[in-house]
């Protein structure tokens, strides 16, 4: 399978714990995006990378959130001190370098904070 | 601030009918517009991408149009099938900020 993959697919954690998600983009794609989606809403942009450089961060990405793409390949999204409001589907997408290129999405990681 | 609106929020139609889903956006300064399909609890599948210079794109039974000046796009589905049941999302790629803005989607149910 050469699509975008995300792990884990589901994560249940207690409030206050830290969680980390991983995204592996399509191998030749330079751009990688993170989105958050809550029930009944469309995905909301969180941040994106061009290779290893993080180029933009949404105001939704509080100080408890951090994303990395150390070698320009896979990316991780960490949430520290999780809150119940963090419960959502976290989606990753990738595309070629050009902004006009189509984005391909992974299956998502569903986070439940109890 | 760009806002993307999709109407209707939900739609049920009998199998075999043709249908149209609507998407509107408030700022016409966009690179492109993309239509996605999302099955419950799953990720997004890209259906069609229309560049800002294009008027429409077609793939199989799907046809998407774009009228950038009026801030509107439609997704036309011909001869609907039960397997078309899903949520359809519209997203615009803004010129000003390098981000994708999504609508809330239209939940489509095709009745067998």
Interface residues (C-beta under 8 A of the other chain):
Chain A: X4 X6 X33 X35 X40 X41 X42 X43 X44 X45 X48 X55 X56 X58 X89 X91 X93 X99 X100 X102 X103 X104 X105 X106 X107 X108 X110
Chain B: X4 X31 X32 X34 X36 X41 X42 X43 X44 X45 X46 X49 X51 X89 X91 X93 X97 X98 X99 X100 X101 X102 X103 X104 X105
